[in-house]
Amino acid sequence: MTNGLRLPHQDEGTHGVIRRGTHRPARDFGPDAPPQRYPDPDIIVIDPKRFRAKVGNTAIKRLYTGCLWAEGPAWNAQGQYLVWSDIPNNRQLRYLEDGAGYISEDFRKPTNEANGNTFDFQGRQITCERTRVVRFEHNGTATVLADQANGKPLNGPNDVVVHPNDGSIWFTDPGYGAIVLYEGQRSPNGSVQPYQKESVYRVDARTGEIRKVADEPFKPNGIAFSPDYSKVYICDSGITHYPQARNVVWQYDLDGDKLSNPRPLIDMAMGDRSGFPDGLRVDTEGNIWVGAGWVGEGYDGVQVFAPDDGQRIGQICLPECCANLCFGGKKRNRLFMTASQSLYAVYVETQGAHNC
């Protein structure tokens, strides 16, 4: 389907500041919408020398709508399916890439208000639930990987990745119960989390030890490794609670089981507007794809940044805030995006650096 046809920069904006509403009507993403003219105008090439992932003969597709808040897409390569969470509806859905695109709306229900997901290198699903991180074994049982740290309950695990060398599980714990209770819980005395400093943790696959590895972000959200696992990227969505926070993506150096040299790599500001980064993934060239939103038309969707200097090089505009994303499909070249109420997908001329 993606035969490599690319039109390098037919519709670029200036540094990603775009245009909708000034010369074309709002786009219909519904199932009965008319065909989209190629190249898709909502895939924006900002730097054609560094963003080469736009395919000229493909279009953004809405695969499903009906969620209250869609989150945590993860691709299972063995089963060739996508899992994602609908947090308020306390369910997980599954999309089968079998030609018909069958969707199971209650793949798992209830889910303890599940959020982020991934699959380990044995094909087992790992999920950040409201109060804990769990792994679903092949026999259907659930193993609790973490439900507390530092002698206190977790705030509300959000996103999770697995390291291939040692099988360690890395997850973020920002907690968002102060905004909406379904992303956290009240303690017995009625207070609202966070119960402890929002942090990033590592679970040792052999011993089960849970250790804090970073707490520089005000609210660490999405997490991803670089292609060679030498860097870790962490979204900071702390502006939801802390006035002094900034909408940035942090970069860390990774050496074994330790993180060092924390520094903001990406600033989400676009002109005079800035939305907070939620989830992120990395492609084989090292580019960082960030789900972003809460700004409005021309900003919300996916923004792509270069790994060397953190500059914005591309953009995918969606009609909804984009919470998270992942690469999947048989060639790992289909980008799935969970955006508020809907699931979107588009083929790209690159591949995800990791399995999900």
C-alpha positions as CSV (number, residue, x, y, z in Angstrom):
1,M,0.0,0.0,0.0
2,T,2.9,2.4,0.7
3,N,4.9,2.0,-2.4
4,G,7.4,4.8,-1.6
5,L,5.7,7.6,-3.5
6,R,6.7,10.8,-1.6
7,L,6.0,14.4,-2.5
8,P,8.7,16.1,-0.4
9,H,7.2,19.5,0.5
10,Q,4.0,20.3,-1.3
11,D,2.1,21.6,1.8
12,E,4.6,22.6,4.5
13,G,3.8,25.2,7.0
14,T,6.3,27.7,8.3
15,H,7.8,25.9,11.3
16,G,4.6,23.9,11.6
17,V,2.3,26.9,12.0
18,I,-0.7,26.0,9.9
19,R,-3.5,27.0,8.0
20,R,-6.7,25.1,8.4
21,G,-9.9,27.2,8.1
22,T,-8.3,29.8,6.0
23,H,-8.5,28.1,2.6
24,R,-10.3,24.7,3.1
25,P,-13.2,23.4,5.1
26,A,-13.0,21.2,8.1
27,R,-12.2,17.6,7.1
28,D,-14.7,14.8,7.5
29,F,-13.1,11.7,9.0
30,G,-16.3,9.7,9.2
31,P,-16.9,6.3,7.5
32,D,-18.9,7.9,4.7
33,A,-16.5,10.7,4.0
34,P,-15.5,11.3,0.4
35,P,-12.0,10.1,-0.6
36,Q,-9.1,12.3,0.5
37,R,-7.1,13.9,-2.3
38,Y,-3.4,12.9,-2.2
39,P,-1.1,14.0,-0.8
40,D,-2.8,14.2,2.6
41,P,-2.7,17.9,3.6
42,D,-2.8,17.0,7.3
43,I,0.6,15.4,7.2
44,I,2.9,18.4,7.3
45,V,6.6,18.3,6.2
46,I,8.4,21.1,8.0
47,D,12.0,20.1,7.3
48,P,12.1,18.0,4.1
49,K,15.7,17.1,4.6
50,R,15.1,15.5,8.0
51,F,11.5,14.4,7.8
52,R,11.2,11.9,5.0
53,A,8.4,9.8,6.4
54,K,5.5,11.3,4.5
55,V,4.0,9.0,1.9
56,G,2.3,10.7,-1.0
57,N,-0.4,8.1,-1.7
58,T,-1.8,7.4,1.7
59,A,-4.3,9.2,4.0
60,I,-5.1,9.4,7.7
61,K,-7.9,7.1,8.6
62,R,-10.2,7.1,11.6
63,L,-10.6,3.4,12.5
64,Y,-12.9,3.8,15.5
65,T,-14.7,6.3,17.5
66,G,-16.8,6.0,20.7
67,C,-14.2,6.2,23.5
68,L,-14.3,8.7,26.3
69,W,-10.5,9.0,26.5
70,A,-8.5,6.7,24.3
71,E,-4.9,5.9,25.5
72,G,-2.0,3.5,25.5
73,P,-1.9,1.9,22.0
74,A,0.4,-1.2,21.8
75,W,1.1,-3.5,18.9
76,N,1.3,-7.3,19.4
77,A,3.6,-8.5,16.6
78,Q,2.8,-12.2,17.2
79,G,-1.0,-11.8,17.0
80,Q,-0.9,-8.9,14.5
81,Y,-3.3,-6.8,16.6
82,L,-3.5,-3.5,18.5
83,V,-4.6,-3.0,22.0
84,W,-5.6,0.3,23.5
85,S,-7.4,1.6,26.6
86,D,-10.6,3.6,27.1
87,I,-9.9,4.8,30.7
88,P,-13.3,6.3,31.8
89,N,-15.2,3.3,30.3
90,N,-12.9,0.9,32.2
91,R,-12.2,-1.2,29.1
92,Q,-9.6,-2.2,26.6
93,L,-10.2,-2.6,22.9
94,R,-8.5,-4.6,20.3
95,Y,-8.1,-3.9,16.5
96,L,-7.3,-6.9,14.3
97,E,-5.4,-6.0,11.1
98,D,-7.0,-8.8,9.1
99,G,-8.3,-6.9,6.1
100,A,-11.7,-6.3,7.6
101,G,-10.2,-4.4,10.5
102,Y,-12.3,-6.1,13.1
103,I,-12.6,-4.4,16.5
104,S,-13.4,-6.1,19.8
105,E,-14.9,-3.3,21.9
106,D,-14.6,-5.2,25.2
107,F,-11.3,-7.1,24.8
108,R,-10.8,-6.7,28.5
109,K,-13.4,-5.3,30.9
110,P,-13.2,-4.2,33.7
111,T,-9.6,-3.0,33.6
112,N,-9.0,-1.1,36.9
113,E,-9.0,2.0,34.7
114,A,-6.1,0.8,32.6
115,N,-3.9,3.4,30.9
116,G,-0.6,2.7,29.1
117,N,0.3,-0.7,27.6
118,T,3.2,-2.5,26.0
119,F,4.2,-6.0,25.2
120,D,7.4,-7.7,26.5
121,F,9.7,-9.8,24.3
122,Q,7.8,-12.9,25.2
123,G,4.6,-11.4,23.8
124,R,3.0,-10.7,27.2
125,Q,0.9,-7.6,27.7
126,I,2.1,-5.2,30.4
127,T,-0.5,-2.6,31.5
128,C,-0.4,0.5,33.7
129,E,-3.6,0.3,35.7
130,R,-5.0,2.9,38.1
131,T,-3.1,1.6,41.1
132,R,-0.5,-0.8,39.8
133,V,1.5,-2.2,36.9
134,V,0.5,-5.7,35.9
135,R,1.6,-8.4,33.3
136,F,-0.9,-10.7,31.7
137,E,0.6,-14.2,31.4
138,H,0.0,-16.6,28.5
139,N,-2.3,-18.6,30.7
140,G,-4.5,-15.6,31.4
141,T,-3.4,-14.9,34.9
142,A,-2.2,-11.5,36.0
143,T,1.1,-10.8,37.8
144,V,1.4,-7.6,39.8
145,L,4.8,-6.1,38.9
146,A,4.4,-2.9,41.1
147,D,1.8,-1.4,43.3
148,Q,3.9,0.7,45.6
149,A,7.3,2.3,45.9
150,N,9.2,3.8,48.8
151,G,6.7,2.2,51.1
152,K,3.8,4.3,49.6
153,P,1.1,3.6,47.0
154,L,1.9,4.5,43.5
155,N,0.3,7.7,42.3
156,G,-1.2,6.3,39.1
157,P,1.1,4.5,36.6
158,N,0.9,6.0,33.1
159,D,3.2,4.6,30.5
160,V,5.6,1.6,30.3
161,V,8.4,0.2,28.2
162,V,10.6,-3.0,28.4
163,H,14.4,-3.2,27.9
164,P,15.4,-6.2,25.7
165,N,18.8,-6.8,27.3
166,D,17.6,-7.6,30.8
167,G,13.8,-7.6,30.5
168,S,13.5,-4.7,33.0
169,I,10.3,-2.8,33.0
170,W,10.4,1.0,33.1
171,F,7.3,3.0,34.0
172,T,6.2,6.5,34.8
173,D,4.0,7.4,37.8
174,P,2.6,10.9,37.5
175,G,-0.9,10.5,39.0
176,Y,-3.8,12.4,37.7
177,G,-6.6,11.8,40.3
178,A,-6.6,15.4,41.2
179,I,-8.2,16.1,37.8
180,V,-10.3,13.1,37.2
181,L,-10.8,10.4,39.7
182,Y,-10.7,7.6,37.1
183,E,-7.0,8.2,36.6
184,G,-6.3,7.9,40.4
185,Q,-7.9,7.2,43.7
186,R,-8.6,8.9,46.9
187,S,-6.7,7.8,50.0
188,P,-8.7,6.6,53.1
189,N,-8.4,10.1,54.7
190,G,-9.9,11.7,51.6
191,S,-6.8,13.3,50.2
192,V,-6.0,13.0,46.5
193,Q,-2.8,11.7,45.1
194,P,0.0,12.2,44.3
195,Y,1.0,10.3,47.4
196,Q,4.7,10.9,46.7
197,K,6.9,12.8,44.3
198,E,6.0,12.0,40.7
199,S,8.8,9.8,39.4
200,V,10.0,7.2,36.9
201,Y,10.7,3.6,38.1
202,R,12.6,0.5,37.0
203,V,11.4,-3.0,37.9
204,D,14.2,-5.6,37.9
205,A,13.0,-8.6,35.9
206,R,15.0,-11.0,38.0
207,T,14.5,-9.8,41.5
208,G,11.4,-7.7,41.2
209,E,13.1,-4.7,42.9
210,I,11.4,-1.4,42.2
211,R,13.8,1.5,42.1
212,K,13.3,5.2,41.3
213,V,15.5,6.3,38.4
214,A,14.3,9.8,37.7
215,D,12.2,12.6,39.2
216,E,13.2,15.7,37.3
217,P,9.9,15.9,35.3
218,F,7.1,17.5,37.2
219,K,4.8,14.8,35.9
220,P,6.5,12.2,33.9
221,N,4.1,10.9,31.3
222,G,5.1,9.1,28.1
223,I,8.4,7.1,28.0
224,A,10.5,5.7,25.2
225,F,14.0,4.4,24.4
226,S,16.2,5.6,21.5
227,P,16.8,3.0,18.8
228,D,20.1,1.9,20.3
229,Y,18.9,2.1,23.9
230,S,21.5,4.7,24.8
231,K,18.9,7.4,25.6
232,V,15.5,7.6,27.4
233,Y,12.9,10.2,26.5
234,I,10.2,11.3,29.0
235,C,7.3,13.6,28.4
236,D,6.6,16.2,31.1
237,S,2.9,17.1,31.4
238,G,3.4,18.8,34.7
239,I,1.9,22.1,33.6
240,T,-1.5,20.6,34.4
241,H,-0.7,21.0,38.1
242,Y,2.5,23.1,38.5
243,P,2.6,26.7,37.1
244,Q,6.4,26.6,37.0
245,A,6.4,23.5,34.7
246,R,7.1,23.7,31.0
247,N,5.8,21.6,28.1
248,V,9.0,19.7,27.3
249,V,10.4,16.3,26.6
250,W,13.4,15.3,28.7
251,Q,16.3,13.3,27.4
252,Y,18.5,11.1,29.7
253,D,21.6,9.1,29.0
254,L,21.1,5.4,29.8
255,D,24.0,3.3,31.1
256,G,23.0,-0.1,32.2
257,D,20.3,0.4,34.8
258,K,21.0,4.1,35.5
259,L,19.9,7.4,34.0
260,S,22.1,10.4,34.0
261,N,22.5,13.9,32.4
262,P,18.9,14.9,32.4
263,R,18.1,17.8,30.1
264,P,15.0,19.2,28.2
265,L,15.5,18.2,24.6
266,I,12.2,19.3,23.1
267,D,10.2,22.4,23.7
268,M,6.6,21.9,22.6
269,A,6.1,25.7,21.9
270,M,4.9,26.5,18.4
271,G,4.9,30.2,17.9
272,D,2.9,31.6,20.8
273,R,1.1,28.3,21.5
274,S,2.2,25.3,23.5
275,G,0.5,22.0,24.3
276,F,1.7,19.4,26.6
277,P,3.3,16.2,25.4
278,D,1.6,13.0,26.4
279,G,2.9,9.8,24.8
280,L,5.8,9.3,22.4
281,R,7.6,6.7,20.3
282,V,10.8,6.6,18.2
283,D,11.4,5.5,14.6
284,T,14.4,3.7,13.2
285,E,16.1,7.0,12.3
286,G,15.8,8.2,15.9
287,N,13.1,10.8,15.2
288,I,10.8,11.3,18.2
289,W,7.0,11.2,17.5
290,V,5.0,12.9,20.2
291,G,1.3,12.9,20.8
292,A,0.2,16.4,21.8
293,G,-2.8,18.5,22.3
294,W,-5.1,20.8,24.4
295,V,-4.3,23.7,22.1
296,G,-6.7,23.4,19.2
297,E,-6.8,23.2,15.4
298,G,-3.4,23.3,13.7
299,Y,-1.6,22.0,16.8
300,D,-3.3,18.9,18.2
301,G,-2.1,15.6,16.8
302,V,1.4,14.1,16.4
303,Q,4.5,16.2,16.2
304,V,7.8,14.8,15.0
305,F,11.2,16.0,16.3
306,A,14.8,15.4,15.4
307,P,16.9,13.6,18.0
308,D,20.1,15.7,17.6
309,D,18.7,19.2,18.4
310,G,15.0,18.6,19.3
311,Q,13.7,20.7,16.4
312,R,10.2,20.1,15.0
313,I,10.5,18.5,11.6
314,G,7.0,17.2,10.9
315,Q,3.5,17.1,12.0
316,I,0.2,15.1,11.7
317,C,-2.8,17.2,12.4
318,L,-5.9,15.5,13.9
319,P,-9.3,16.9,14.9
320,E,-8.8,15.7,18.4
321,C,-6.1,15.8,21.1
322,C,-3.6,12.9,20.6
323,A,-2.8,11.1,23.8
324,N,-0.5,8.4,22.6
325,L,0.8,6.5,19.6
326,C,2.7,3.4,18.4
327,F,4.0,1.9,15.3
328,G,2.5,-1.4,14.1
329,G,1.4,-3.5,11.2
330,K,3.2,-6.3,9.4
331,K,6.1,-4.0,8.5
332,R,5.9,-1.8,11.6
333,N,5.3,1.2,9.3
334,R,1.7,2.0,10.3
335,L,1.3,4.7,12.9
336,F,-1.6,4.2,15.3
337,M,-2.8,7.2,17.2
338,T,-5.2,7.3,20.2
339,A,-6.9,10.7,20.1
340,S,-9.5,11.6,22.7
341,Q,-12.6,9.6,21.5
342,S,-11.0,7.9,18.4
343,L,-8.4,5.7,17.0
344,Y,-6.6,6.9,13.9
345,A,-3.9,5.3,11.6
346,V,-1.7,6.3,8.7
347,Y,1.1,4.6,6.8
348,V,4.5,6.2,7.0
349,E,7.8,5.8,5.2
350,T,9.7,4.7,8.3
351,Q,9.4,2.0,10.9
352,G,9.1,2.0,14.6
353,A,12.4,1.4,16.3
354,H,10.9,-1.1,18.7
355,N,8.2,-3.8,18.7
356,C,5.5,-1.6,20.1
